[in-house]
């Protein structure tokens, strides 16, 4: 008996994504990457991780400001916060981050639909000596984003041979519905020398490979697969028109609503994202992944109570990783003045043996705000023991010690934090207040 595509689609996608589970050093990269996890059986459809993959990254010396801002930008990008990513990438550029920072700045501007900003960054890239093929790809993608398909084709066809050229033609072919040519171009890119584009090409080709498993499937199945793959490779702007066509054909296609909501969320169409994800929720109110993305959309719109409610729903319904939800609830609770609720979830996070320094940061500062000074001090001491090479741990210890009027202890910790990271302006201010 053949498995219907509407059941097999998410299962196969989940298996493919599970092979690429991210193992990253910083907790945001480690936890936020696994946005959705598939069920073990074919009892229901679940989209898996829509976030793009990142290569495991070593810790960054805080003195290397350009690299530090670049990595922080990657953290924001992974979570779909392209405004935060753009700010960090711009700071990296300002700290002489060079071509890598400019390329990532252009990517963030593309995600935010800032075409004028991309054009300015293109000029800066050209002036900085960027490779012609990289400029080609950006220019062609800009043309695709604004719907100038003829211009995009002219740019690509007149360019010298390169993986960037073939990738651009593949995207154009997908938009035009020329799937044989798209697959031919993707195969060329996958065999080429550009590692990031090789990965992107494999993600897009996987959509075609999955569709081929179901010869009786409909065109909207392929369109949804391609839309999801485009979302994975940062091309939500190209995916959205495809998804609109799918939903116009089949208004109860839950997965199409989810991908559309995700893309609207990451491209800062917040109201539209809420509407799309509410439609998905109405079609299937028990899926924790829908509840998670809907909570993120409510959060982006400043609806803290709704965000907390749907985060709690997703936690109750088995969303993984649970740490991602506890962290998000703690943030929303702090923003809405529910300090004790935030402290409760940070405390849960710290029960994990591998709890990262960022969770200690959240707990200590929230405990101080809640007047739980002894608890804050105890966890700050624990942080220093667990993270003796982290400036943040010593800063937290200094803050907690100050609350208990252990001023000499606080001064020593603050000085140690500055020794590790001389750019911690808040610590400098604290020492000034203490008369140092």
N, C-alpha and C positions, 0 to 999 in steps of 0.2 A: 504494500500500500504506500502510495506516495505521500510525503508530508506536505501539507499545503504551504505555499510560500509565506503566508501571513504568520505561520508558526515558526517555520524554519529560518526566516530572515533574521530575527534577533538572536537566535541561538548560534547560528554560524558566525554572525558578526561578533558576538561575545567571545566565542572561542578564539577568533582571530585577534581580538583586542587583548584577551587574557595573556597571550603569548608575549605581549609587549608591556606588561605591568612595569611601572617605573620604579627604579630603585635609586632614589636621589638622597643626597646628604641633608639638605635643608628640609625641615618638616613640611613646608608648604608644597615643595615639589614631591615629597614622599606621599603626603596624604591627599592633596587635592587632585592628584592625577587620576585616581580611580573614581570617577564621578558616578558611574553606573556599573552594576554587576549583574550578569545574566543569571536566570534560574537554571537549575540542574536538569529540568525536564522541559518538554514542549508544552506545558500547561498554559503558557501565556507569553506575550511578546514583551521584551525588555530591551531597550537600546543600551548599548554599552558606552564606553568612554568616548565622548565627543572631543575631549581636550587633546591637543597635539602632543606628540611625544617630545621629551627633552633628553639629551644625553646626560648621564650622571656627571655631576659637577663637584669638584673639590671645593673646600672652604676657601674663602677669598681673604687675603690680607687687607684689613681695613684701611691701610695706608694707600692702597691702589684704588683711588676713588673712582676712576673710570671703569675698572672692572667690577667694583662693588656695585655701582649704579646699574651696570649692564646686567648683573646677576639679579639684582632686586627687580629690575624691569622684567626679567624672565619669570620671576615669581608672580608678578601681577598678570602677565600675559597668560600664564598657565591657568589662572583663576578666571580668565575672561575679563579682567579689569584693564582694558586698554587705555583708559585715561591715566591710571596709575603707571602703566608701563611706559606710555609716552613721556610722562614727567621724568621717570628715571632714565630713559634712553637719552632724553635731551640733556640731563645732567651729566651723563656719560660723555656726550659730545662736547659739552662745555669743559670737561676735565680731560680733553685731548684723547677721547676714546677712538678717534679715527674712523676708518671705514666700517669696522664692525658695528660701532654705535650708530653711525649714519644709516646703515642698512636696516637695523632694527627700528630706528626711529621712523623710517619710511614705512616699514611694515605696520607699526602702530597707527600711523596716520592713515594708512589704507583701511585698517579695521574701523577707524573712527570716521571714515568717509570724508576726510579732510583732503580733498584733491589739490587745493591750492598749496597746502602744507607739503604734500608729496612732491609737487612740482618744485618747490623751493629746495627740498631735500635732494631731489634729483640733481639740481644745479650744484649743490654742495658736494654731492658724490662725484659728479663729473670734474669739479675743480680739484677734488682730493685725489684724483687718479683712479677712480673705480674702473673695473674691467668693463669693456664695451658690452659684453654679453649680459652682465648684471644690470646695466642701464637698460638694455633691450628688454629684459624681462619686466622690469618695473614699468617702463613706458607702455608695453603691450598690455599689462594688467590694468593700468590706469584707463587705457582705451576700452578694455572689456568692461570695467566697472561702470563707465559712463554710457555704455551701450553703443559705442562707436566700433562696430564689428568690422566695417570696411577698413577703417583706419588701423585697427589692430592687425588685420590680415596684411595690409601693405607694409607695416612696420616689420612684421615677422618674415614675410616672404623676401624682403629686400636685405635681410641680415645674413651674415656669414653663419656657417653651420656651427651649432653648439647645443649642449643639453638645454640651455635656457630657451633657445629658439624652438626646439621640439616640444618642450613643456608648454610654452605659450600657445603653440599650434594645437596641442592636445586640449588645453582649456577652451580655446576657441571652438574646436570641433565638438566638444561636449555641449557647449552652449547652443551650437547650431544643430545638434542632434545627429551629427555625422559620426556615428559610433565606430565604424570600421577604421576610419582615419585616426580617431582619438586613440584607439587601442594600438595602432601601429606606432604612433608617436610616443605613447607611454612606454612601449617596449624598448624604443630607442633610448629614451631617457633612463630607464632602469638599467641599461647596459652602459651608461655613460660615466663620466668622471666626476660629476657633481653630487656629493653624498646626500645633501638635504633633498635635492630634487629626485634622486633615486628613491629615497624613502617616500616622498610624496607620490611619485609615479606608481610605486607598489600599492599604496593605499587606494589610489583611484582605480588601478587595474583590478584590485581585489573586488571592487563592486561589480565589474564585468564578469569576473570569474564566478562570483556567487550567483549572479543572474543566470549564467549558463547552466547551473545545476538544475534549473527549473524551466525546461523548454516550453511548458504550457503557461508560464507566468505572463502577466500583462505588462504593457509598457510603463504603467505607473509604478510597478515594482522596481524596474530598472531606474526610473527617474528618482525614486526615493532612495535607492541604494547610492546613486551618484551624488545626490544632495547631501547625504550623510557623509560620504567620503570627502566632498568639497568642504564641508564644515570642519573635518579633521585637518585639512591642509590650509586652513585660514582663508578659505574662499567662500565664506557665508554669503557675501554679496552676490556671487554667481549662483549660489544654491537657492536663494529666496525666490526668484522668479520661477524656478523649476517646481518648488514646493507649492507655490500658489496654484500652478496648473494642476498638480496632483490633487490638492484639496478641492478645487473646483470640480474635478471629476468624481472624487470620492470623499465626501465631507466627513465620513466617520473613520478615516484612516488615522488612527491614533498616533502611530510613529511619525507620520508626516507632520502632525501638529507639534509633536515634541521637538523634532529637529528645527521646525520653523521657529518655535518659541526660543530654543537655544540660540539660533542665529540672530533673532531679533534682540535677544538679551545681550549678546556679545558685540553687536553693532549699535548698541545704545538706543534701540527703539523700545523703550521700557514699557510703554502702555500697550503696544502691539504684542510684546512678549507675554505680558500678563494675560491678555485676551487669548492668545494661542494656547498657552499652558493651562488656562482655565478650561478651554475646550477639551484638551487632552485629559484633564482631571475629570471632567463630566463624563467622558467616555470610559474612564477606568480610574475610579477614585481611590483604589487600594494600592496602587503601585508607588513604592517609596521614591523611585527615581523622579516621577512626575512631581511628587510633593516637594522633593528637594529643589528642583529647578524652579518650581512655582514660588517657593520660599525665597530663592535668590532674586526672582523678579520683583516680588513684593519689597524685598530689602532695597533693591535699586530704586524703587519708587518711594522709599522712606516709610513704608507701612510696617513698622516694627512688630506690632502685635500679630499681624497676619504672618509675617516672616517666622516669628517664634512658633506660632501654632503649627504651621506646615512643617517646620523643621522637627518639631516634636512628633508629628504624625509619621514623618519618614523614619525617625528613630524607632518608634513603636512598631513599624512595619518591616523592620529589618534592614534598613539602609546600611551599606558598608562602603567605606570604613566609618565606624561609629565615631571615631575621634573627630572626623571632619564635621559631623553634626554637633557634637559637644562644643567644639570650638566656635562654630557659627552661632549657636544659641548664646554662648557666653558673650560674644561680640554684640549681638543684637540686644541682649539684656542690659549690657553696660550702656549702650546708646539710648535705651529707653528708661534708664534710671533704676533698673531692677538689679541692684548691686548684689544682693544675696543670691539671686538666681544665677547670675554670672559666676559668682564664687563657687556655687555648687557644681557647675559644669567644669570649671577649671580644676576643682579638686578631683573630679572624676578623671580628668585627663592625666593628672599627676600620679594616679595609681598605676599607670603603665610603666614598666621598668625602663622603657626607652623613651620616656617623655622628653621632648626637646626643650631647649632653653627658652624658646618662645612661650611655651606653656607656663613655665615658671615666671616669666615676665608678666603674663596675664594674671596669674594667681597673686603674686606679691603686690602688684599695683592695685588690683581689685580689693585685696584684703586690707590694704592701707586705707583705701577709700571707704571701706565698710567699717573702719575702726577696729579691725582685728589685727592689732599691731604685733602681738606675740606670734600669731600664726604666720604673719608676713615675714617676721624675722626668722622663724624656724625654717620656712621654705627657702628663704634667701641663703641661709647657711647651707642648706642641702644643695642649692644650685652651685655655690662656690665649690663644694666638695665634688660634685658630679662634673662640673665644667670649669676646671682650674685655668683653662686657656681662653676663656670667654670674657671679654671686657664687660659684657652685659651682666654677667653673674655678679661681678664685683660692684657694678653700679647698683644692682638690686640690693645687695647686702648693705651698701652705704645708705640707700634710701630707708631701708627697714631699721637700720641702726639709729639713724637720725630720729625716727619716730619714737624710739625708746630712749632718746637723749643720750645715746652712746656715741658722743660726738667724736672722740678720738678714734674709735673703731671705724666710724663712718669716714673720717678723713683718710685713714689708711686705705680703706677699700676704694674710695674715689680716686686716690692717687694711683693705685694699682690699675684701675680701669683706664685712666688716662695714659699710663705707661704702655698699655696694650693697644689702645686706640686713641691717639691724640686729637681726633676729630669729634669727640663726644662733647658737644657744646653744653648740653644740659649738666654734665658733670663739672665742667669748668665753672658754670654759674653757681652750682652748689658750693664749690670750694671757695668762691669769692664771698658768698654769704657767710661762710664759716670763718672768714678772715684769712684765708691762705692765698 
